[in-house]
Amino acid sequence: MAERGSKRTITGIVVSDKMDKTIVVRAERLVKHPVFHKFMRRHVRYKAHDEENACSVGDKVLIVESRPLSREKRWRMQEILEKAK
């Protein structure tokens, strides 16, 4: 169980930065197939707040859970882990 007051963090790749102060981050995870027992890639897209518009497409970022900032934004970009080439 998570500690009280701790926020979830997710690492992902920026797939869109076309909106103002908003990025779209794609996070992947591996899931085992129930019958064939092979690992499959599953992904989810999160909209995250980027106050300085510092991110660009391809950057690896760390996002943190936050209060609702708009209709679909519930995450904030905490730091850029790796810049795109």
ZIKADA-V418327 format. One record per helix or strand of 2 or more residues. SS is the DSSP state (H for helix, E for strand). FROM is the first residue (numbers start at 1). TO is the last residue. If there is no record, write none. Layout:
ss=SS from=FROM to=TO
ss=SS from=FROM to=TO
This chain:
ss=E from=9 to=16
ss=E from=22 to=32
ss=E from=39 to=49
ss=E from=60 to=65
ss=E from=75 to=82
